[in-house]
Amino acid sequence: MKLNQNNYYGRGANKIWFSVSQYKDFMKCEAAALARIRGEYNPPPTRAMLVGSFVDAWAEGTLDAFKRENPAIFTRKSELKAEFRKADEIIGRIKADPLFMQFLSGEKQKILTFEMFGVPWKIKMDSFSEGICITDLKVVQNFRNLPLWRYDLQGAVYQKGAEICGYGQLPFYLTVATKERVPNLDIFQIPQATLDMALREIGANIEHFADVKRGIVEPEYCGVCDYCKNVKQARIRNYNELLEG
C-alpha cells in the first residue's frame, strides 16, 4: 500500500502504520485506540479541532475544498461562524508576518514511511525544508498550555523519521498561533535534548502498544474516556467513593 494525501488517514493505513496521533491515542486509552483502528469508535471532530483544521487547510492550499466539505462551519446566512471568523483573522495575522511565513515555506504535507523500534510508522509534515528544518503549524488557546499537548513526541518522530529516510537530523520547529482576543504568534524550537528524551519514551512504550494493536495483548481500559463510558456496564458502588480526595 502506497500512502498519498487521499488515503493517509484511512482505516487501511492506520491498521498498517503507527502515527504520532495513534501513539497518543494508545497513551490515553488502549481500548479506545484499538476500537478506532478497527472502525468501532469514530468520535466526531471537536469544534476546536475544526478550527485548527481550517487554518491547516489554508496552509496547504486546500481551504476552498475544506469549506465545501464542512458546511457546519457556516451559519444559515452562509457566513462563517464566530470561531471560524477568528480562524480567518489568525490566517491574516500569519500572512502578515514574514518570519512566520518563511518557516511555513517548505514542501507542504510531505509524507514519509519508515520502520522505527521494529514497527512501521507514517508521518505527514506541514512544512518540510530539506536540509534546513521541519515545521509544524499549531493553533492553540494560548502559549502556556503548549507543553500539555506533548508536541515533543511529534517532533521526535518527525525528526527521526526524516533521518531514517536519509534527510539527516533536522531541527524541529512549531509555528504557533493563539486564539486569544488578539492572536499571538511565535516560533518555538524544541531542544534536541527534549526530542531525544521523547524518543526514548516512545521506544520504551511502543512494543507493548504494537502487541495490543496486533491482538497479542488485551488492551487496558482507562475507565474515564467517552469510549470506556459508552461500553461499560453498571456496577454497584460505595457512595463514599465519591467523597474521597
N, C-alpha and C positions, 0 to 999 in steps of 0.2 A: 504494500500500500504506500503510495507516494502522497505526502501531505501538500495541500495547497490552501489558498485562502477560503475556499468553499467547504472543505471537509475538515479543517483543522480542529474545530470544536465538536465534530460529530462523535457519536457514540462509538463508532468503529475505531476512530483514532484514540479515544480515551481508554478503550479496552487494551490497546497495544502499548501506548506510551504513558509514562508519568509526565505531569507538568507541574509547575510550581503551585498552581491553584489546586490541583488534585492532591498534591502533597499536603497542602494546608488543610484541605478537607479531611484527610486522614488524621491530622493533628487534632482537629476539633472533635470529630466523632467517626470512628472507623466504620460503624454500621451505616451511618448516613452516607459516607463517602462511597462505600460499596454499592449501596442502593442507587446512587446517582449513576455510577458506571454501568449498572445493569438496566438503567432506564426505569427503575421502580419509584424513583423520587426525583421530581423536577420542580424545585421551588421557583416561583416566578421571580424575575429580577426586581429588586427594590427600586424605589424612586431615586435614591442616591446613586445606585449602580447605573441607572439610565442616564443620569446627568453626566457621570463620568464617561459613559459610552458615547454620549453626544459630542463631548469635546474630543474624545479619541477618534471618532468618525471624521470630524473636521481635520484633525492632524493627518489622517491617512488619505484624505481626499474623497471620502465616501459619505459626506454629510447629507447630500440630497437623497441618496438611497436609504440612509438611516431614517430620515424623516418620513419617507414613503412607507417603510416597514414598521414604523411605530406611531400610528395615528393617535395613540393615547397621550402623546406629548402636547397635543393641540386642544384648545377649548372648542366649544360648539361654534364659535365665530371664526374657527380656523386660525386662531392666533396661538403662539406658543404660550404654554402655561408658565407661571411665575418662575419656577425653578429652572426652566429651560431658557427663559429670557436672561436669567442670571448666567447660565452657561454661555449664552451669546456674548454677554458682557465680558466674561472671563476670556473668551476667544479673542475679542477685540483688544483686551489688555495684553494678551500673549503676543498678538501680531504686531503690537507697537513696541515690543521690547527686542532690540537687535540681538543681545546675547542669548536670550531665551530661544529665539528663533534659530540662532546658529547651532545650538545644541540639539535642535529638532530637524536639522537639515540633512541628516544621513539617509540611508536607504530605509524606506518605510516598511514595517511589518515583515521583516526578514525572518523566514522560518528555517530552523536548523533541527536536525535529529541526530542523536548520538547515544552511546551507551556510557553510563556512569554508575559506579557502585554495583555493577552487574545487572542493571535494569535499563530498558530503553527510555529515553527522555525526548520531549519535544519542547521547543521554545519559539516564541514569536516576539521579536524585538520591535518596539515602537520606532526607534531610530538607531541604525547601525552604521557607524562611520569607520570603515575598515582601516585598521592601523592607528585609529585615534581613540575611539571610546564607544561605549554602549549607553544609550539614554532611554529612560522610560518616563512617560508623561503621567503625572498623577494630579487628580483634582480632589482635594480634601477639605474638611471643615476648617482646620487650622493647622499650623505647623507643629504645635505642641504634641498632637496625637500621632504624628507620623511614625515614630518607632513602634507604636502598638500594632501596626499592620504588618510588621515583620518583612519589610521590603529588603532587608539584608539577605533573607533566604532567596528572594527573586534575583538579587544581584549576584549572589554566589553561583546559582545555577546558570544564569546567563553568561557570566564571565567564564566559568569552567567549560560550558558547552562550546562557546566560541573558540576557546583554547584547544579543546579536543578536536574541533573541526579544522584546525590549522591556522587560526587567525591570531594566535598569540594571546597573551594575557592583557586584556584591555581594561582600563578603569571604567567603573560603573557610576553613572550619574542619575539622579532623579530630578526632572524638571517639574516643579510643584507649583500649582496654583490653588489658592484657597477660595472657599465660597463665602467668605466674610462679606459684610456690607460693602466694604471697599476691598476688592480682591487683592491679595498679596501674591507676589511671585518671588521665587528664589530657586537656585540650582544647588542641590546637595550631592556632594561626592561621598559615597560610603567608603570609609577607610579600608585598606586591604586587610588589616588585622581583623576587622569586623566581618568581612566577607569570608576569610579563612575559618573563623570560628563558626559561622553559619554553615559552611560546607561540612565541617566536622560533625556538626549536629545532624545534618541530613544523612551523612554516612552512618551514623550510629542508629538511625531510625528506619532507614529505607528497607532493609532486609525484612523486617517484621511487616511493614506496610505492603511490600511486594508479596509476601506469603499470604496475607489477608486477601489481596487482590486476586491471587491465583486460586483461592479457595482452600489453601493448605491449612490455614489457621482461621478459627472463628473470629469474627470482628467483635470488638468491645463496644458496648453501648454507653454513650456519655450520660444518658438519662435525663438531659435537660434541653436538648435541641428540639426543634419542631418535629423532626423525623421521629425521634425517640418518644415524644409525647403522643404522636399520631399512632404508633404501633403498640404502645404499652397496654397492658391490661390492668384494670383496677385491682388494688390490694387493700387489705385492712392495715391501717397505720395508727400509731400512737399520736394523739393530738399534741402532746408535749414536745414532739419532734420540732414542731413549728416555732416553739418558744426558745429553742437552743440557739445560741450565738446572737 
